[in-house]
Amino acid sequence: MKYSGTDNLEIMTCAVKYNKFLVDAIIEHARPNQKVLDFGAGIGLFATKVAAEGLDVSCLEPDKNQAKVIESKGLRVVCSIDELSDGSIDYIYTLNVLEHIDNDSQTIHDLKRVLAPEGVLFVYVPAFQILFSSMDKKVGHFRRYRKDHLVRLLEDSGFTVIRAEYVDSLGFLASLLYRIIGSKTGSVNEKTLMLYDRFIFPISRLLDVMFKGFLGKNVMVFCKK
């Protein structure tokens, strides 16, 4: 598991409404007193927000530099899933991580191993290979997903899918435009991101009610062990 997009992670802190949407999605399926794991925590953007909501969250981040950033924020962090005992976690969320891992199927099996019985896994990943761009290449993505493909991977590992849908329908169009005329280096314009987050993303979420079954920039799936 290799990841080199720290600069993109730092820029994403500007996406206030987008980040709140993801934190709300995490909390929706969490329960008090559960042990929660942020798998692929990056620089701890979401883990710090989840911890602020009173949840007992730990982080898994293999990048040593990013792990140090997480530790500096007062959060627990491990560098490998092998450090976690079978059935030791009640709830796992992983946001934009599986696409960085070559053998995603094995990783899903590993996540199932550390989940307690009836434990919940929340997976959020980029959607549609047609949107694969210079940004995907820059941060080391192996792929983007279709909803049915991700559901099949999870079910093949023994998970029961609770909910699966596409997210950010207008983001699909924005990502397609980025692929065609966007930066060749994979960089993200901070001002453009902030404008999208403030004005377009809320509209996109409203449109998701109609389009979540077949179109979106990302896929989100909740499943149970």
C-alpha positions as a Markdown table, in Angstrom:
| # | Residue | x | y | z |
|---|---|---|---|---|
| 1 | Met | 0.0 | 0.0 | 0.0 |
| 2 | Lys | 1.7 | 3.2 | -1.2 |
| 3 | Tyr | 0.3 | 6.7 | -1.2 |
| 4 | Ser | 2.0 | 10.0 | -2.1 |
| 5 | Gly | -0.8 | 12.5 | -2.2 |
| 6 | Thr | -0.3 | 14.5 | 1.0 |
| 7 | Asp | -0.6 | 17.8 | -0.9 |
| 8 | Asn | -4.0 | 16.8 | -2.2 |
| 9 | Leu | -5.1 | 15.7 | 1.3 |
| 10 | Glu | -4.1 | 19.0 | 2.7 |
| 11 | Ile | -6.1 | 20.9 | -0.1 |
| 12 | Met | -9.1 | 18.7 | 0.7 |
| 13 | Thr | -9.4 | 20.3 | 4.2 |
| 14 | Cys | -10.9 | 23.3 | 2.3 |
| 15 | Ala | -13.9 | 21.2 | 1.2 |
| 16 | Val | -15.9 | 21.9 | 4.3 |
| 17 | Lys | -19.3 | 20.8 | 3.1 |
| 18 | Tyr | -18.0 | 17.7 | 1.4 |
| 19 | Asn | -16.1 | 16.7 | 4.5 |
| 20 | Lys | -19.1 | 17.3 | 6.7 |
| 21 | Phe | -21.1 | 15.0 | 4.5 |
| 22 | Leu | -18.6 | 12.2 | 5.0 |
| 23 | Val | -18.4 | 12.7 | 8.7 |
| 24 | Asp | -22.2 | 12.6 | 9.0 |
| 25 | Ala | -22.2 | 9.4 | 6.9 |
| 26 | Ile | -19.6 | 7.9 | 9.3 |
| 27 | Ile | -21.5 | 8.9 | 12.4 |
| 28 | Glu | -24.9 | 7.7 | 11.0 |
| 29 | His | -23.8 | 4.0 | 11.4 |
| 30 | Ala | -21.7 | 4.4 | 14.5 |
| 31 | Arg | -22.9 | 3.5 | 18.0 |
| 32 | Pro | -21.8 | 4.7 | 21.4 |
| 33 | Asn | -18.9 | 2.8 | 23.0 |
| 34 | Gln | -17.9 | 1.1 | 19.8 |
| 35 | Lys | -14.2 | 0.7 | 18.8 |
| 36 | Val | -13.9 | 2.5 | 15.5 |
| 37 | Leu | -11.1 | 2.3 | 12.9 |
| 38 | Asp | -10.2 | 4.8 | 10.2 |
| 39 | Phe | -8.5 | 2.5 | 7.6 |
| 40 | Gly | -6.1 | 4.6 | 5.5 |
| 41 | Ala | -6.4 | 7.7 | 7.7 |
| 42 | Gly | -4.1 | 9.9 | 5.7 |
| 43 | Ile | -3.3 | 13.0 | 7.8 |
| 44 | Gly | -6.2 | 12.3 | 10.2 |
| 45 | Leu | -8.7 | 14.8 | 8.6 |
| 46 | Phe | -11.7 | 12.6 | 9.3 |
| 47 | Ala | -10.4 | 10.8 | 12.4 |
| 48 | Thr | -10.1 | 14.1 | 14.3 |
| 49 | Lys | -13.6 | 15.1 | 13.4 |
| 50 | Val | -15.0 | 11.7 | 14.3 |
| 51 | Ala | -13.1 | 11.7 | 17.6 |
| 52 | Ala | -14.5 | 15.2 | 18.3 |
| 53 | Glu | -18.0 | 13.6 | 18.1 |
| 54 | Gly | -17.1 | 11.4 | 21.1 |
| 55 | Leu | -16.3 | 8.2 | 19.2 |
| 56 | Asp | -13.4 | 5.9 | 20.2 |
| 57 | Val | -11.4 | 6.1 | 17.0 |
| 58 | Ser | -8.0 | 4.6 | 16.1 |
| 59 | Cys | -6.2 | 5.1 | 12.8 |
| 60 | Leu | -4.4 | 2.8 | 10.4 |
| 61 | Glu | -1.9 | 4.6 | 8.1 |
| 62 | Pro | 1.1 | 2.9 | 6.5 |
| 63 | Asp | 2.7 | 6.1 | 5.4 |
| 64 | Lys | 5.2 | 6.9 | 8.2 |
| 65 | Asn | 5.1 | 10.7 | 7.6 |
| 66 | Gln | 1.4 | 10.8 | 7.6 |
| 67 | Ala | 1.3 | 8.6 | 10.7 |
| 68 | Lys | 3.4 | 11.1 | 12.5 |
| 69 | Val | 1.0 | 13.9 | 11.6 |
| 70 | Ile | -1.9 | 11.8 | 13.0 |
| 71 | Glu | 0.0 | 11.1 | 16.3 |
| 72 | Ser | 0.7 | 14.8 | 16.6 |
| 73 | Lys | -3.1 | 15.3 | 16.8 |
| 74 | Gly | -3.3 | 13.0 | 19.8 |
| 75 | Leu | -4.8 | 10.0 | 17.9 |
| 76 | Arg | -3.8 | 6.3 | 18.2 |
| 77 | Val | -2.2 | 4.9 | 15.0 |
| 78 | Val | -0.9 | 1.6 | 13.7 |
| 79 | Cys | 0.9 | 1.1 | 10.4 |
| 80 | Ser | -0.4 | -2.4 | 9.4 |
| 81 | Ile | -3.6 | -4.3 | 9.8 |
| 82 | Asp | -1.5 | -7.2 | 11.0 |
| 83 | Glu | -1.1 | -5.3 | 14.3 |
| 84 | Leu | -4.9 | -5.7 | 14.9 |
| 85 | Ser | -6.4 | -8.7 | 16.6 |
| 86 | Asp | -9.3 | -10.7 | 15.1 |
| 87 | Gly | -12.7 | -9.3 | 15.9 |
| 88 | Ser | -11.2 | -6.3 | 17.8 |
| 89 | Ile | -13.0 | -3.5 | 15.9 |
| 90 | Asp | -16.7 | -2.8 | 15.9 |
| 91 | Tyr | -16.9 | -0.3 | 13.0 |
| 92 | Ile | -14.5 | 0.4 | 10.2 |
| 93 | Tyr | -14.7 | 3.3 | 7.7 |
| 94 | Thr | -12.3 | 3.7 | 4.7 |
| 95 | Leu | -12.5 | 6.8 | 2.6 |
| 96 | Asn | -10.8 | 6.9 | -0.8 |
| 97 | Val | -8.3 | 4.1 | 0.1 |
| 98 | Leu | -9.1 | 0.8 | -1.7 |
| 99 | Glu | -8.3 | 2.3 | -5.0 |
| 100 | His | -4.7 | 2.7 | -3.8 |
| 101 | Ile | -4.3 | -1.0 | -3.1 |
| 102 | Asp | -3.4 | -3.5 | -5.8 |
| 103 | Asn | -5.0 | -6.5 | -4.1 |
| 104 | Asp | -8.2 | -4.9 | -2.9 |
| 105 | Ser | -9.9 | -8.2 | -2.5 |
| 106 | Gln | -7.3 | -9.4 | 0.1 |
| 107 | Thr | -7.6 | -6.1 | 1.9 |
| 108 | Ile | -11.4 | -6.6 | 2.2 |
| 109 | His | -10.8 | -10.0 | 3.7 |
| 110 | Asp | -8.4 | -8.5 | 6.2 |
| 111 | Leu | -10.9 | -5.9 | 7.2 |
| 112 | Lys | -13.5 | -8.6 | 7.7 |
| 113 | Arg | -11.1 | -10.5 | 10.0 |
| 114 | Val | -10.6 | -7.6 | 12.4 |
| 115 | Leu | -14.3 | -6.7 | 12.5 |
| 116 | Ala | -16.3 | -8.1 | 15.4 |
| 117 | Pro | -19.5 | -10.2 | 14.7 |
| 118 | Glu | -22.2 | -7.9 | 13.3 |
| 119 | Gly | -19.5 | -5.2 | 12.8 |
| 120 | Val | -20.1 | -2.6 | 10.1 |
| 121 | Leu | -17.8 | -1.6 | 7.2 |
| 122 | Phe | -18.2 | 1.7 | 5.4 |
| 123 | Val | -16.4 | 1.9 | 2.0 |
| 124 | Tyr | -16.2 | 5.1 | 0.0 |
| 125 | Val | -14.2 | 5.1 | -3.3 |
| 126 | Pro | -13.9 | 6.9 | -6.6 |
| 127 | Ala | -16.4 | 5.8 | -9.3 |
| 128 | Phe | -16.2 | 5.0 | -13.0 |
| 129 | Gln | -12.9 | 4.2 | -14.8 |
| 130 | Ile | -13.9 | 6.7 | -17.6 |
| 131 | Leu | -13.1 | 9.4 | -15.0 |
| 132 | Phe | -9.5 | 8.1 | -14.4 |
| 133 | Ser | -7.3 | 11.2 | -14.8 |
| 134 | Ser | -3.9 | 12.7 | -14.1 |
| 135 | Met | -5.0 | 13.2 | -10.5 |
| 136 | Asp | -5.6 | 9.4 | -10.1 |
| 137 | Lys | -2.2 | 8.7 | -11.5 |
| 138 | Lys | -0.5 | 11.3 | -9.3 |
| 139 | Val | -1.8 | 9.8 | -6.1 |
| 140 | Gly | -1.3 | 6.2 | -7.1 |
| 141 | His | -4.8 | 4.9 | -7.9 |
| 142 | Phe | -5.0 | 1.5 | -9.5 |
| 143 | Arg | -8.6 | 1.8 | -10.5 |
| 144 | Arg | -12.0 | 3.5 | -10.0 |
| 145 | Tyr | -15.1 | 1.4 | -9.2 |
| 146 | Arg | -18.6 | 0.7 | -10.4 |
| 147 | Lys | -21.2 | 0.1 | -7.7 |
| 148 | Asp | -21.9 | -3.5 | -8.8 |
| 149 | His | -18.2 | -4.4 | -8.9 |
| 150 | Leu | -17.7 | -3.1 | -5.3 |
| 151 | Val | -20.8 | -4.8 | -4.0 |
| 152 | Arg | -19.7 | -8.1 | -5.6 |
| 153 | Leu | -16.2 | -7.8 | -4.0 |
| 154 | Leu | -17.7 | -7.3 | -0.6 |
| 155 | Glu | -20.3 | -10.1 | -0.9 |
| 156 | Asp | -17.6 | -12.5 | -2.2 |
| 157 | Ser | -15.7 | -11.8 | 1.1 |
| 158 | Gly | -18.8 | -12.7 | 3.1 |
| 159 | Phe | -20.2 | -9.2 | 3.9 |
| 160 | Thr | -23.9 | -8.5 | 3.7 |
| 161 | Val | -24.5 | -5.2 | 1.9 |
| 162 | Ile | -26.9 | -2.8 | 3.7 |
| 163 | Arg | -26.8 | 0.2 | 1.4 |
| 164 | Ala | -25.0 | 0.9 | -1.9 |
| 165 | Glu | -25.2 | 4.1 | -4.0 |
| 166 | Tyr | -23.4 | 6.6 | -6.1 |
| 167 | Val | -22.6 | 10.0 | -4.6 |
| 168 | Asp | -22.0 | 13.5 | -6.1 |
| 169 | Ser | -23.8 | 13.3 | -9.5 |
| 170 | Leu | -22.5 | 16.7 | -10.7 |
| 171 | Gly | -19.1 | 15.7 | -9.6 |
| 172 | Phe | -19.2 | 13.1 | -12.3 |
| 173 | Leu | -19.4 | 15.9 | -14.9 |
| 174 | Ala | -16.8 | 18.0 | -13.2 |
| 175 | Ser | -14.4 | 15.0 | -13.1 |
| 176 | Leu | -15.0 | 14.2 | -16.7 |
| 177 | Leu | -14.2 | 17.9 | -17.6 |
| 178 | Tyr | -11.1 | 17.7 | -15.4 |
| 179 | Arg | -9.9 | 14.6 | -17.3 |
| 180 | Ile | -10.4 | 16.4 | -20.7 |
| 181 | Ile | -9.1 | 19.9 | -20.0 |
| 182 | Gly | -7.7 | 19.8 | -16.4 |
| 183 | Ser | -4.2 | 19.8 | -15.1 |
| 184 | Lys | -1.8 | 17.3 | -16.7 |
| 185 | Thr | 0.1 | 17.2 | -13.4 |
| 186 | Gly | -2.8 | 16.0 | -11.3 |
| 187 | Ser | -2.9 | 19.1 | -9.2 |
| 188 | Val | -6.1 | 20.5 | -7.7 |
| 189 | Asn | -6.9 | 24.2 | -7.8 |
| 190 | Glu | -7.8 | 25.3 | -4.2 |
| 191 | Lys | -10.1 | 28.2 | -5.2 |
| 192 | Thr | -12.0 | 26.0 | -7.7 |
| 193 | Leu | -12.4 | 23.3 | -5.1 |
| 194 | Met | -13.8 | 25.8 | -2.6 |
| 195 | Leu | -16.2 | 27.2 | -5.1 |
| 196 | Tyr | -17.4 | 23.7 | -6.0 |
| 197 | Asp | -17.7 | 22.7 | -2.3 |
| 198 | Arg | -19.7 | 25.9 | -1.4 |
| 199 | Phe | -22.1 | 26.2 | -4.3 |
| 200 | Ile | -22.2 | 23.0 | -6.5 |
| 201 | Phe | -21.8 | 20.1 | -4.0 |
| 202 | Pro | -25.0 | 21.0 | -2.1 |
| 203 | Ile | -27.0 | 21.0 | -5.4 |
| 204 | Ser | -25.2 | 17.7 | -6.4 |
| 205 | Arg | -26.4 | 16.1 | -3.2 |
| 206 | Leu | -30.0 | 17.1 | -3.9 |
| 207 | Leu | -29.7 | 15.6 | -7.4 |
| 208 | Asp | -28.3 | 12.4 | -6.0 |
| 209 | Val | -31.8 | 11.5 | -4.9 |
| 210 | Met | -32.5 | 10.9 | -8.6 |
| 211 | Phe | -29.1 | 9.7 | -9.8 |
| 212 | Lys | -27.7 | 7.7 | -6.9 |
| 213 | Gly | -28.6 | 4.4 | -8.6 |
| 214 | Phe | -26.5 | 4.9 | -11.7 |
| 215 | Leu | -24.3 | 8.0 | -11.7 |
| 216 | Gly | -21.8 | 9.8 | -9.4 |
| 217 | Lys | -18.2 | 10.7 | -8.8 |
| 218 | Asn | -18.0 | 8.2 | -5.9 |
| 219 | Val | -19.5 | 5.0 | -4.6 |
| 220 | Met | -20.4 | 4.5 | -1.0 |
| 221 | Val | -21.3 | 1.1 | 0.5 |
| 222 | Phe | -22.3 | 0.1 | 4.0 |
| 223 | Cys | -22.1 | -3.6 | 4.8 |
| 224 | Lys | -22.2 | -5.9 | 7.8 |
| 225 | Lys | -20.1 | -8.9 | 8.8 |
